[in-house]
Amino acid sequence: MKKIHYTKPSITNLEIQYATDAAKNGWGEKCYDYIYKFENLFKEHLNIKYTMATSSCTGAMHMGLSALGISYDDEVILADINWIASAAPITYLGAKPVFVDVLNDTWCIDPSKIEAAITPKTKAIIAVHLYGNLCNMDEIMNIAKKHNLYVIEDAAEAIGSIYKGKKAGTIGDFGVFSFHGTKTITTGEGGMFVTNNEHLYEKVNILNSHGRNPKNPKQFWAETIGFKYKISNIQAAIGCAQVERIDELINKKREIFFEYNKELSQINNLTMNPIPKEKDTQYGYWMPTLIFDKKLGYDREKLLKIFKQNNIDGRVFFYPLSSLPMFEEKLENKVSYSIFERGINLPSYHDINSNSIKYVIDIIKESLND
Ligand SMILES: *Cc1c(COP(=O)(O)O)cnc(C)c1O
């Protein structure tokens, strides 16, 4: 059996053609052409006013938080179960991430825990749509309004996720996306800052150009200390091809999830990403994820070993960020601390076939009978 990867980009002749064109011709006056095209295509896909391609999602988050004025001693609330990239930019600005517990079904931030964590120092809430599952945005937006806080959507994992008719990433003050090689669409490394707020967009535009204001004709004049998180034209060329194929890539992710779900949801004591019931709401299912009930006494190291023996790539559920050495432990985040050791992400690269999915399912079933 050939190795079954957990993710791997879907690259066709279109990506190769655009990247080759960018490498051959995308210089001088054309050096931004694919970048602008990429930003415009993604803007159309999301139905949002402003998009700015970046070298990473982490960079987009860093600049967005900075543009909102998040700084020393401020507090930003986010879920404990997360990838570190959502929290690290908070600390770059001298602010403090405040980790609250997640919901048992979506594994996203528990809105009822947000209010208790708000202090006079709180400035923002980061809603991370984990594995493409959606946060409860209505409740989060209401809490933010009541307490005058910003809402940021980390939609790195939520391409293809739609909340009550709105694409993930378009609901809060700004959203960020990642095009890292493992994500639903990729540019190798890359990201996107998106917003409907013109003023915020202009601020981030200045920040991403080392503080240069495009409205100021003076060359090399910086009006503030900025950043440099730009994407290259060659990466953006690959991104253009990926966005042109975005519906196909999203549908593939959804199909893979439902193929796993059809079989695995029949087994007692196993849960996968939920299927939303709200109207006009759907998940992108970036990562089909399996949670083993406590009763099973499941040991993820054991399953990963069995996967490895059978040439399957498995991936562990994220750790609670508060359990990492840089942060203060928060054992009161009971769901987070109970769930992470029982979760695993299943292989879901776009070109995986039904035989491979069946094979992974069989190995999981066998491991349960051991
Ligand atoms: C991948 C990811 C990021 C970071 O993206 P980069 O492009 O690697 O900086 C941020 N947040 C979440 C939730 C992610 O999954």
The ligand as a Gaussian input file, in Angstrom:
#p B3LYP/6-31G(d) Opt

LIG

0 1
 C       -2.493000      27.237000       9.669000
 C       -3.105000      28.136000      10.682000
 C       -2.582000      29.401000      10.974000
 C       -1.260000      29.872000      10.470000
 O       -1.134000      30.000000       9.142000
 P        0.281000      30.349000       8.524000
 O       -0.060000      30.668000       7.117000
 O        1.109000      29.116000       8.682000
 O        0.847000      31.496000       9.257000
 C       -3.278000      30.220000      11.848000
 N       -4.399000      29.816000      12.447000
 C       -4.916000      28.601000      12.216000
 C       -6.185000      28.235000      12.900000
 C       -4.277000      27.714000      11.351000
 O       -4.768000      26.499000      11.150000

